[in-house]
Amino acid sequence: AIALRYAAEGAAVVCADLVPNPIAGGWEDAATTHDLINGEGGRATFVECDVTDGAQVAAAVATATDSYGGLDITVANAGISPMAYSIVDEPFEDYKQVQAVNQDGVWWTCRESARAMIEQGRGGRIVTLASIAGITGVQTGYHYNMSKGAVVQITRTLAIELAPHSITVN
């Protein structure tokens, strides 16, 4: 929905995801986001990207700058919310996976985007998506709440750090 709206407003969009069509449950034949945008006369490219891998995030940013002449807006939207556990029962592997995607993925996305925007010298916008779980405890599990709290703090800190470069972070 975010990509479709940006495209409707005239933005060229890089759709970065693990798979071209992440829709499951019998919808595998549905059009991909980038195909929908291109079919409506917009400009969109798909790039495979695991946000837990910094090299893949850097490649996605490079696709934007190479394909469209720069990077003006980044939306750090990747996130997972698997089964919630009590702290006494939560497998450490589940905890680490949630942190890798929800927290580290935002860090990689913000870092690589900020590098590109600073190099361009024309500012930009970085949008992160957290959750009410990042502000107050909710029944979504410790791993999720912690990761979203980190996103809130990354966003606040980057807003201050990147402001001198005319980069707004929300």
N, CA and C atoms as an extended XYZ file, in Angstrom:
510
Properties=species:S:1:pos:R:3:atomname:S:1:resname:S:1:resid:I:1 pbc="F F F"
N         0.827       -1.196        0.000 N   ALA     1
C         0.000        0.000        0.000 CA  ALA     1
C         0.870        1.257        0.000 C   ALA     1
N         1.971        1.215        0.738 N   ILE     2
C         2.864        2.374        0.795 CA  ILE     2
C         3.467        2.634       -0.580 C   ILE     2
N         3.982        1.590       -1.191 N   ALA     3
C         4.590        1.732       -2.522 CA  ALA     3
C         3.572        2.208       -3.546 C   ALA     3
N         2.371        1.652       -3.506 N   LEU     4
C         1.323        2.052       -4.456 CA  LEU     4
C         0.974        3.529       -4.284 C   LEU     4
N         0.908        4.000       -3.047 N   ARG     5
C         0.559        5.400       -2.811 CA  ARG     5
C         1.668        6.339       -3.284 C   ARG     5
N         2.919        5.983       -2.971 N   TYR     6
C         4.021        6.822       -3.452 CA  TYR     6
C         4.019        6.879       -4.975 C   TYR     6
N         3.800        5.756       -5.611 N   ALA     7
C         3.764        5.729       -7.080 CA  ALA     7
C         2.609        6.572       -7.608 C   ALA     7
N         1.461        6.496       -6.955 N   ALA     8
C         0.308        7.298       -7.378 CA  ALA     8
C         0.597        8.795       -7.268 C   ALA     8
N         1.479        9.161       -6.358 N   GLU     9
C         1.874       10.555       -6.181 CA  GLU     9
C         3.012       10.950       -7.113 C   GLU     9
N         3.479        9.997       -7.950 N   GLY    10
C         4.495       10.309       -8.945 CA  GLY    10
C         5.897        9.819       -8.645 C   GLY    10
N         6.091        9.143       -7.540 N   ALA    11
C         7.429        8.656       -7.193 CA  ALA    11
C         7.787        7.409       -7.998 C   ALA    11
N         9.055        7.294       -8.357 N   ALA    12
C         9.591        6.040       -8.871 CA  ALA    12
C         9.924        5.205       -7.639 C   ALA    12
N         9.578        3.926       -7.680 N   VAL    13
C         9.626        3.097       -6.477 CA  VAL    13
C        10.496        1.865       -6.691 C   VAL    13
N        11.334        1.571       -5.715 N   VAL    14
C        12.034        0.291       -5.662 CA  VAL    14
C        11.311       -0.547       -4.623 C   VAL    14
N        10.736       -1.657       -5.065 N   CYS    15
C        10.039       -2.575       -4.170 CA  CYS    15
C        11.043       -3.632       -3.728 C   CYS    15
N        11.478       -3.562       -2.492 N   ALA    16
C        12.486       -4.475       -1.966 CA  ALA    16
C        11.816       -5.455       -1.016 C   ALA    16
N        11.998       -6.737       -1.292 N   ASP    17
C        11.378       -7.762       -0.452 CA  ASP    17
C        12.146       -9.059       -0.642 C   ASP    17
N        11.822      -10.029        0.183 N   LEU    18
C        12.465      -11.340        0.056 CA  LEU    18
C        12.058      -12.050       -1.225 C   LEU    18
N        10.825      -11.835       -1.647 N   VAL    19
C        10.292      -12.459       -2.863 CA  VAL    19
C         9.510      -11.414       -3.649 C   VAL    19
N         9.400      -11.586       -4.974 N   PRO    20
C         8.680      -10.585       -5.770 CA  PRO    20
C         7.206      -10.446       -5.386 C   PRO    20
N         6.586      -11.545       -5.019 N   ASN    21
C         5.166      -11.522       -4.699 CA  ASN    21
C         4.959      -12.175       -3.345 C   ASN    21
N         5.024      -11.396       -2.258 N   PRO    22
C         4.939      -11.996       -0.930 CA  PRO    22
C         3.545      -12.428       -0.514 C   PRO    22
N         2.584      -12.293       -1.408 N   ILE    23
C         1.218      -12.684       -1.069 CA  ILE    23
C         1.140      -14.207       -1.028 C   ILE    23
N         0.541      -14.741        0.029 N   ALA    24
C         0.411      -16.191        0.170 CA  ALA    24
C        -1.045      -16.543        0.439 C   ALA    24
N        -1.311      -17.797        0.629 N   GLY    25
C        -2.661      -18.238        0.960 CA  GLY    25
C        -3.588      -18.285       -0.239 C   GLY    25
N        -3.081      -18.717       -1.379 N   GLY    26
C        -3.927      -18.854       -2.553 CA  GLY    26
C        -3.918      -17.656       -3.477 C   GLY    26
N        -3.133      -16.630       -3.160 N   TRP    27
C        -3.095      -15.423       -3.978 CA  TRP    27
C        -1.832      -15.334       -4.816 C   TRP    27
N        -1.129      -16.447       -4.973 N   GLU    28
C         0.155      -16.427       -5.661 CA  GLU    28
C         0.074      -15.892       -7.094 C   GLU    28
N        -1.104      -15.968       -7.712 N   ASP    29
C        -1.243      -15.482       -9.082 CA  ASP    29
C        -1.602      -13.997       -9.149 C   ASP    29
N        -1.683      -13.345       -8.007 N   ALA    30
C        -1.988      -11.908       -7.983 CA  ALA    30
C        -0.809      -11.127       -8.549 C   ALA    30
N        -1.091       -9.966       -9.069 N   ALA    31
C        -0.038       -9.118       -9.630 CA  ALA    31
C         0.902       -8.649       -8.522 C   ALA    31
N         2.168       -8.530       -8.854 N   THR    32
C         3.131       -8.013       -7.899 CA  THR    32
C         2.956       -6.500       -7.773 C   THR    32
N         3.464       -5.945       -6.701 N   THR    33
C         3.357       -4.504       -6.481 CA  THR    33
C         4.020       -3.734       -7.612 C   THR    33
N         5.222       -4.150       -7.996 N   HIS    34
C         5.912       -3.410       -9.066 CA  HIS    34
C         5.185       -3.553      -10.400 C   HIS    34
N         4.560       -4.701      -10.665 N   ASP    35
C         3.772       -4.845      -11.891 CA  ASP    35
C         2.526       -3.959      -11.858 C   ASP    35
N         1.885       -3.869      -10.700 N   LEU    36
C         0.718       -2.985      -10.579 CA  LEU    36
C         1.112       -1.533      -10.856 C   LEU    36
N         2.226       -1.106      -10.289 N   ILE    37
C         2.686        0.274      -10.496 CA  ILE    37
C         3.021        0.515      -11.958 C   ILE    37
N         3.791       -0.372      -12.548 N   ASN    38
C         4.163       -0.218      -13.961 CA  ASN    38
C         2.941       -0.298      -14.871 C   ASN    38
N         1.983       -1.139      -14.515 N   GLY    39
C         0.759       -1.270      -15.307 CA  GLY    39
C        -0.101       -0.025      -15.290 C   GLY    39
N         0.041        0.781      -14.237 N   GLU    40
C        -0.704        2.035      -14.127 CA  GLU    40
C         0.072        3.215      -14.697 C   GLU    40
N         1.201        2.915      -15.351 N   GLY    41
C         1.995        3.982      -15.956 CA  GLY    41
C         3.071        4.555      -15.057 C   GLY    41
N         3.234        3.963      -13.876 N   GLY    42
C         4.271        4.428      -12.959 CA  GLY    42
C         5.609        3.774      -13.270 C   GLY    42
N         6.572        4.057      -12.420 N   ARG    43
C         7.910        3.473      -12.576 CA  ARG    43
C         8.270        2.732      -11.302 C   ARG    43
N         8.511        1.424      -11.460 N   ALA    44
C         8.852        0.605      -10.297 CA  ALA    44
C         9.781       -0.520      -10.707 C   ALA    44
N        10.650       -0.871       -9.784 N   THR    45
C        11.605       -1.952       -9.966 CA  THR    45
C        11.531       -2.843       -8.736 C   THR    45
N        11.669       -4.137       -8.944 N   PHE    46
C        11.767       -5.060       -7.817 CA  PHE    46
C        13.218       -5.416       -7.587 C   PHE    46
N        13.607       -5.511       -6.316 N   VAL    47
C        14.928       -6.005       -5.962 CA  VAL    47
C        14.757       -6.941       -4.765 C   VAL    47
N        15.350       -8.121       -4.886 N   GLU    48
C        15.313       -9.060       -3.769 CA  GLU    48
C        16.201       -8.521       -2.656 C   GLU    48
N        15.656       -8.502       -1.430 N   CYS    49
C        16.410       -7.914       -0.328 CA  CYS    49
C        16.003       -8.536        0.996 C   CYS    49
N        16.982       -9.078        1.683 N   ASP    50
C        16.832       -9.525        3.058 CA  ASP    50
C        17.423       -8.418        3.918 C   ASP    50
N        16.602       -7.717        4.685 N   VAL    51
C        17.075       -6.552        5.427 CA  VAL    51
C        18.042       -6.906        6.546 C   VAL    51
N        18.195       -8.183        6.847 N   THR    52
C        19.172       -8.577        7.858 CA  THR    52
C        20.576       -8.677        7.272 C   THR    52
N        20.695       -8.483        5.963 N   ASP    53
C        21.972       -8.584        5.256 CA  ASP    53
C        22.328       -7.195        4.713 C   ASP    53
N        23.320       -6.570        5.323 N   GLY    54
C        23.697       -5.211        4.937 CA  GLY    54
C        24.073       -5.066        3.487 C   GLY    54
N        24.719       -6.078        2.901 N   ALA    55
C        25.101       -6.009        1.487 CA  ALA    55
C        23.861       -5.965        0.595 C   ALA    55
N        22.821       -6.699        0.969 N   GLN    56
C        21.596       -6.677        0.172 CA  GLN    56
C        20.873       -5.338        0.312 C   GLN    56
N        20.897       -4.761        1.492 N   VAL    57
C        20.283       -3.444        1.677 CA  VAL    57
C        21.051       -2.396        0.872 C   VAL    57
N        22.382       -2.454        0.923 N   ALA    58
C        23.193       -1.518        0.139 CA  ALA    58
C        22.906       -1.678       -1.351 C   ALA    58
N        22.715       -2.906       -1.813 N   ALA    59
C        22.401       -3.148       -3.221 CA  ALA    59
C        21.031       -2.575       -3.590 C   ALA    59
N        20.071       -2.668       -2.688 N   ALA    60
C        18.745       -2.105       -2.949 CA  ALA    60
C        18.826       -0.586       -3.065 C   ALA    60
N        19.589        0.043       -2.189 N   VAL    61
C        19.778        1.499       -2.256 CA  VAL    61
C        20.483        1.866       -3.556 C   VAL    61
N        21.493        1.096       -3.933 N   ALA    62
C        22.208        1.356       -5.188 CA  ALA    62
C        21.274        1.204       -6.387 C   ALA    62
N        20.344        0.268       -6.329 N   THR    63
C        19.370        0.124       -7.408 CA  THR    63
C        18.554        1.404       -7.554 C   THR    63
N        18.153        1.979       -6.437 N   ALA    64
C        17.382        3.228       -6.488 CA  ALA    64
C        18.204        4.354       -7.088 C   ALA    64
N        19.432        4.510       -6.612 N   THR    65
C        20.242        5.624       -7.100 CA  THR    65
C        20.647        5.425       -8.554 C   THR    65
N        20.949        4.192       -8.945 N   ASP    66
C        21.346        3.916      -10.325 CA  ASP    66
C        20.168        3.967      -11.295 C   ASP    66
N        19.025        3.455      -10.868 N   SER    67
C        17.863        3.373      -11.762 CA  SER    67
C        17.118        4.698      -11.898 C   SER    67
N        17.086        5.466      -10.814 N   TYR    68
C        16.231        6.645      -10.800 CA  TYR    68
C        16.974        7.949      -10.504 C   TYR    68
N        18.294        7.902      -10.507 N   GLY    69
C        19.066        9.124      -10.358 CA  GLY    69
C        19.207        9.647       -8.947 C   GLY    69
N        18.859        8.843       -7.973 N   GLY    70
C        19.029        9.271       -6.595 CA  GLY    70
C        18.024        8.607       -5.682 C   GLY    70
N        18.144        8.959       -4.431 N   LEU    71
C        17.245        8.428       -3.405 CA  LEU    71
C        16.722        9.602       -2.595 C   LEU    71
N        15.430        9.822       -2.670 N   ASP    72
C        14.820       10.937       -1.963 CA  ASP    72
C        14.051       10.514       -0.723 C   ASP    72
N        13.451        9.327       -0.770 N   ILE    73
C        12.623        8.840        0.339 CA  ILE    73
C        12.915        7.360        0.548 C   ILE    73
N        13.052        6.984        1.794 N   THR    74
C        13.167        5.573        2.153 CA  THR    74
C        12.110        5.263        3.196 C   THR    74
N        11.462        4.122        3.045 N   VAL    75
C        10.522        3.644        4.047 CA  VAL    75
C        11.063        2.330        4.592 C   VAL    75
N        11.426        2.321        5.858 N   ALA    76
C        11.901        1.110        6.521 CA  ALA    76
C        10.690        0.414        7.130 C   ALA    76
N        10.150       -0.550        6.384 N   ASN    77
C         8.869       -1.141        6.732 CA  ASN    77
C         8.952       -2.637        7.021 C   ASN    77
N        10.083       -3.265        6.801 N   ALA    78
C        10.168       -4.710        7.029 CA  ALA    78
C         9.967       -5.019        8.502 C   ALA    78
N         9.219       -6.054        8.791 N   GLY    79
C         9.008       -6.453       10.171 CA  GLY    79
C         8.307       -7.790       10.255 C   GLY    79
N         8.569       -8.487       11.338 N   ILE    80
C         7.900       -9.764       11.595 CA  ILE    80
C         7.366       -9.770       13.012 C   ILE    80
N         6.330      -10.547       13.231 N   SER    81
C         5.745      -10.697       14.557 CA  SER    81
C         5.298      -12.137       14.724 C   SER    81
N         6.251      -13.021       15.004 N   PRO    82
C         5.871      -14.418       15.175 CA  PRO    82
C         5.170      -14.644       16.514 C   PRO    82
N         4.956      -15.874       16.840 N   MET    83
C         4.249      -16.246       18.064 CA  MET    83
C         4.833      -15.551       19.295 C   MET    83
N         3.961      -15.078       20.154 N   ALA    84
C         4.388      -14.441       21.397 CA  ALA    84
C         4.562      -15.500       22.479 C   ALA    84
N         5.616      -15.337       23.255 N   TYR    85
C         5.928      -16.259       24.343 CA  TYR    85
C         6.039      -15.507       25.649 C   TYR    85
N         5.922      -16.229       26.735 N   SER    86
C         6.337      -15.729       28.034 CA  SER    86
C         7.860      -15.714       28.022 C   SER    86
N         8.456      -14.821       28.753 N   ILE    87
C         9.907      -14.729       28.795 CA  ILE    87
C        10.542      -16.049       29.227 C   ILE    87
N         9.863      -16.813       30.041 N   VAL    88
C        10.446      -18.071       30.519 CA  VAL    88
C        10.384      -19.180       29.482 C   VAL    88
N         9.587      -19.001       28.459 N   ASP    89
C         9.424      -20.037       27.429 CA  ASP    89
C         9.976      -19.661       26.060 C   ASP    89
N        10.313      -18.408       25.868 N   GLU    90
C        10.704      -17.948       24.532 CA  GLU    90
C        12.025      -18.560       24.081 C   GLU    90
N        12.041      -19.193       22.904 N   PRO    91
C        13.307      -19.697       22.362 CA  PRO    91
C        14.196      -18.529       21.938 C   PRO    91
N        15.457      -18.593       22.289 N   PHE    92
C        16.389      -17.523       21.961 CA  PHE    92
C        16.462      -17.295       20.458 C   PHE    92
N        16.332      -18.347       19.658 N   GLU    93
C        16.392      -18.231       18.198 CA  GLU    93
C        15.254      -17.353       17.681 C   GLU    93
N        14.065      -17.482       18.262 N   ASP    94
C        12.942      -16.636       17.854 CA  ASP    94
C        13.216      -15.177       18.216 C   ASP    94
N        13.726      -14.968       19.408 N   TYR    95
C        14.082      -13.624       19.842 CA  TYR    95
C        15.084      -12.995       18.875 C   TYR    95
N        16.142      -13.716       18.544 N   LYS    96
C        17.187      -13.191       17.666 CA  LYS    96
C        16.656      -12.901       16.261 C   LYS    96
N        15.760      -13.742       15.753 N   GLN    97
C        15.210      -13.518       14.418 CA  GLN    97
C        14.397      -12.223       14.382 C   GLN    97
N        13.582      -11.998       15.402 N   VAL    98
C        12.777      -10.777       15.448 CA  VAL    98
C        13.685       -9.550       15.537 C   VAL    98
N        14.728       -9.603       16.356 N   GLN    99
C        15.651       -8.476       16.462 CA  GLN    99
C        16.366       -8.231       15.132 C   GLN    99
N        16.751       -9.310       14.466 N   ALA   100
C        17.479       -9.179       13.191 CA  ALA   100
C        16.643       -8.465       12.136 C   ALA   100
N        15.377       -8.813       12.039 N   VAL   101
C        14.521       -8.190       11.024 CA  VAL   101
C        14.038       -6.814       11.484 C   VAL   101
N        13.422       -6.764       12.651 N   ASN   102
C        12.736       -5.545       13.086 CA  ASN   102
C        13.669       -4.434       13.543 C   ASN   102
N        14.792       -4.792       14.122 N   GLN   103
C        15.703       -3.782       14.635 CA  GLN   103
C        16.902       -3.608       13.713 C   GLN   103
N        17.629       -4.690       13.465 N   ASP   104
C        18.818       -4.587       12.614 CA  ASP   104
C        18.443       -4.185       11.188 C   ASP   104
N        17.312       -4.679       10.700 N   GLY   105
C        16.877       -4.323        9.348 CA  GLY   105
C        16.610       -2.835        9.206 C   GLY   105
N        16.020       -2.234       10.220 N   VAL   106
C        15.802       -0.788       10.207 CA  VAL   106
C        17.148       -0.069       10.257 C   VAL   106
N        18.062       -0.552       11.087 N   TRP   107
C        19.390        0.060       11.188 CA  TRP   107
C        20.098        0.030        9.843 C   TRP   107
N        20.120       -1.141        9.189 N   TRP   108
C        20.769       -1.240        7.868 CA  TRP   108
C        20.106       -0.300        6.865 C   TRP   108
N        18.787       -0.292        6.854 N   THR   109
C        18.055        0.532        5.893 CA  THR   109
C        18.339        2.013        6.118 C   THR   109
N        18.296        2.442        7.364 N   CYS   110
C        18.573        3.849        7.665 CA  CYS   110
C        20.022        4.205        7.358 C   CYS   110
N        20.941        3.339        7.730 N   ARG   111
C        22.357        3.643        7.498 CA  ARG   111
C        22.664        3.784        6.018 C   ARG   111
N        22.258        2.813        5.224 N   GLU   112
C        22.584        2.847        3.794 CA  GLU   112
C        21.856        3.979        3.085 C   GLU   112
N        20.630        4.255        3.499 N   SER   113
C        19.882        5.369        2.901 CA  SER   113
C        20.500        6.702        3.274 C   SER   113
N        20.866        6.861        4.542 N   ALA   114
C        21.494        8.115        4.982 CA  ALA   114
C        22.806        8.342        4.242 C   ALA   114
N        23.588        7.299        4.064 N   ARG   115
C        24.842        7.445        3.316 CA  ARG   115
C        24.584        7.974        1.911 C   ARG   115
N        23.603        7.398        1.241 N   ALA   116
C        23.292        7.828       -0.128 CA  ALA   116
C        22.779        9.267       -0.144 C   ALA   116
N        21.897        9.593        0.778 N   MET   117
C        21.323       10.943        0.811 CA  MET   117
C        22.365       11.998        1.147 C   MET   117
N        23.249       11.703        2.082 N   ILE   118
C        24.313       12.649        2.427 CA  ILE   118
C        25.231       12.853        1.228 C   ILE   118
N        25.566       11.784        0.556 N   GLU   119
C        26.441       11.887       -0.625 CA  GLU   119
C        25.798       12.715       -1.728 C   GLU   119
N        24.494       12.582       -1.909 N   GLN   120
C        23.789       13.357       -2.936 CA  GLN   120
C        23.781       14.846       -2.606 C   GLN   120
N        23.726       15.158       -1.311 N   GLY   121
C        23.758       16.546       -0.890 CA  GLY   121
C        22.478       17.318       -1.094 C   GLY   121
N        21.357       16.646       -1.267 N   ARG   122
C        20.094       17.359       -1.474 CA  ARG   122
C        19.027       16.993       -0.446 C   ARG   122
N        19.456       16.374        0.645 N   GLY   123
C        18.517       16.012        1.700 CA  GLY   123
C        17.710       14.783        1.343 C   GLY   123
N        16.643       14.581        2.090 N   GLY   124
C        15.789       13.429        1.852 CA  GLY   124
C        14.885       13.170        3.037 C   GLY   124
N        14.183       12.070        2.940 N   ARG   125
C        13.230       11.671        3.976 CA  ARG   125
C        13.427       10.199        4.279 C   ARG   125
N        13.459        9.857        5.550 N   ILE   126
C        13.487        8.469        5.984 CA  ILE   126
C        12.288        8.266        6.891 C   ILE   126
N        11.491        7.270        6.576 N   VAL   127
C        10.307        6.943        7.357 CA  VAL   127
C        10.503        5.537        7.920 C   VAL   127
N        10.354        5.413        9.228 N   THR   128
C        10.420        4.096        9.855 CA  THR   128
C         9.037        3.745       10.377 C   THR   128
N         8.753        2.467       10.433 N   LEU   129
C         7.479        2.025       10.991 CA  LEU   129
C         7.742        1.215       12.241 C   LEU   129
N         7.167        1.676       13.343 N   ALA   130
C         7.295        0.971       14.608 CA  ALA   130
C         5.917        0.403       14.950 C   ALA   130
N         5.460        0.659       16.123 N   SER   131
C         4.194        0.110       16.591 CA  SER   131
C         3.909        0.727       17.948 C   SER   131
N         2.664        0.694       18.354 N   ILE   132
C         2.343        1.105       19.717 CA  ILE   132
C         3.119        0.238       20.698 C   ILE   132
N         3.493       -0.973       20.264 N   ALA   133
C         4.274       -1.877       21.112 CA  ALA   133
C         5.657       -1.310       21.415 C   ALA   133
N         6.115       -0.354       20.631 N   GLY   134
C         7.396        0.274       20.890 CA  GLY   134
C         7.326        1.353       21.955 C   GLY   134
N         6.119        1.703       22.357 N   ILE   135
C         5.929        2.769       23.332 CA  ILE   135
C         5.352        2.235       24.637 C   ILE   135
N         4.478        1.266       24.534 N   THR   136
C         3.834        0.700       25.715 CA  THR   136
C         3.788       -0.813       25.584 C   THR   136
N         3.836       -1.512       26.661 N   GLY   137
C         3.796       -2.971       26.611 CA  GLY   137
C         2.444       -3.489       26.132 C   GLY   137
N         2.474       -4.396       25.198 N   VAL   138
C         1.257       -5.030       24.699 CA  VAL   138
C         1.490       -6.532       24.607 C   VAL   138
N         0.445       -7.279       24.395 N   GLN   139
C         0.522       -8.739       24.366 CA  GLN   139
C         1.032       -9.284       23.034 C   GLN   139
N         2.147       -8.754       22.563 N   THR   140
C         2.714       -9.238       21.302 CA  THR   140
C         4.052       -9.928       21.507 C   THR   140
N         4.464      -10.069       22.736 N   GLY   141
C         5.715      -10.753       23.029 CA  GLY   141
C         6.844       -9.776       23.301 C   GLY   141
N         7.738      -10.188       24.172 N   TYR   142
C         8.879       -9.348       24.537 CA  TYR   142
C         9.747       -9.031       23.332 C   TYR   142
N         9.999      -10.045       22.517 N   HIS   143
C        10.882       -9.859       21.371 CA  HIS   143
C        10.364       -8.763       20.447 C   HIS   143
N         9.082       -8.760       20.165 N   TYR   144
C         8.489       -7.769       19.274 CA  TYR   144
C         8.504       -6.384       19.921 C   TYR   144
N         8.051       -6.296       21.164 N   ASN   145
C         8.001       -5.007       21.855 CA  ASN   145
C         9.385       -4.382       21.938 C   ASN   145
N        10.392       -5.167       22.280 N   MET   146
C        11.755       -4.656       22.372 CA  MET   146
C        12.239       -4.136       21.026 C   MET   146
N        11.957       -4.891       19.975 N   SER   147
C        12.430       -4.482       18.648 CA  SER   147
C        11.771       -3.186       18.207 C   SER   147
N        10.500       -3.032       18.496 N   LYS   148
C         9.798       -1.815       18.090 CA  LYS   148
C        10.177       -0.618       18.960 C   LYS   148
N        10.522       -0.864       20.226 N   GLY   149
C        11.056        0.202       21.059 CA  GLY   149
C        12.376        0.710       20.501 C   GLY   149
N        13.181       -0.202       19.999 N   ALA   150
C        14.452        0.196       19.383 CA  ALA   150
C        14.204        1.048       18.142 C   ALA   150
N        13.191        0.702       17.351 N   VAL   151
C        12.881        1.489       16.151 CA  VAL   151
C        12.493        2.915       16.543 C   VAL   151
N        11.711        3.061       17.589 N   VAL   152
C        11.326        4.395       18.052 CA  VAL   152
C        12.573        5.197       18.407 C   VAL   152
N        13.510        4.599       19.116 N   GLN   153
C        14.717        5.315       19.533 CA  GLN   153
C        15.669        5.589       18.364 C   GLN   153
N        15.785        4.646       17.437 N   ILE   154
C        16.603        4.885       16.235 CA  ILE   154
C        16.056        6.106       15.496 C   ILE   154
N        14.748        6.155       15.352 N   THR   155
C        14.102        7.244       14.627 CA  THR   155
C        14.349        8.584       15.317 C   THR   155
N        14.161        8.639       16.604 N   ARG   156
C        14.374        9.886       17.350 CA  ARG   156
C        15.824       10.359       17.231 C   ARG   156
N        16.745        9.422       17.379 N   THR   157
C        18.164        9.776       17.338 CA  THR   157
C        18.582       10.227       15.949 C   THR   157
N        18.141        9.502       14.922 N   LEU   158
C        18.506        9.877       13.552 CA  LEU   158
C        17.901       11.208       13.139 C   LEU   158
N        16.726       11.528       13.657 N   ALA   159
C        16.116       12.826       13.332 CA  ALA   159
C        17.039       13.965       13.747 C   ALA   159
N        17.672       13.813       14.887 N   ILE   160
C        18.601       14.836       15.369 CA  ILE   160
C        19.900       14.792       14.566 C   ILE   160
N        20.441       13.599       14.396 N   GLU   161
C        21.740       13.453       13.727 CA  GLU   161
C        21.719       13.893       12.266 C   GLU   161
N        20.643       13.573       11.564 N   LEU   162
C        20.612       13.829       10.119 CA  LEU   162
C        20.008       15.175        9.737 C   LEU   162
N        19.423       15.887       10.687 N   ALA   163
C        18.829       17.196       10.388 CA  ALA   163
C        19.808       18.165        9.728 C   ALA   163
N        21.071       18.234       10.142 N   PRO   164
C        21.994       19.159        9.474 CA  PRO   164
C        22.229       18.838        7.993 C   PRO   164
N        21.854       17.631        7.589 N   HIS   165
C        21.997       17.226        6.179 CA  HIS   165
C        20.676       17.397        5.416 C   HIS   165
N        19.721       18.064        6.030 N   SER   166
C        18.378       18.259        5.464 CA  SER   166
C        17.674       16.931        5.206 C   SER   166
N        17.936       15.976        6.070 N   ILE   167
C        17.251       14.675        6.021 CA  ILE   167
C        16.307       14.618        7.204 C   ILE   167
N        15.034       14.468        6.895 N   THR   168
C        14.002       14.362        7.927 CA  THR   168
C        13.758       12.890        8.213 C   THR   168
N        13.693       12.538        9.475 N   VAL   169
C        13.435       11.154        9.882 CA  VAL   169
C        12.203       11.132       10.766 C   VAL   169
N        11.204       10.380       10.368 N   ASN   170
C         9.957       10.232       11.125 CA  ASN   170
C         9.628        8.766       11.259 C   ASN   170
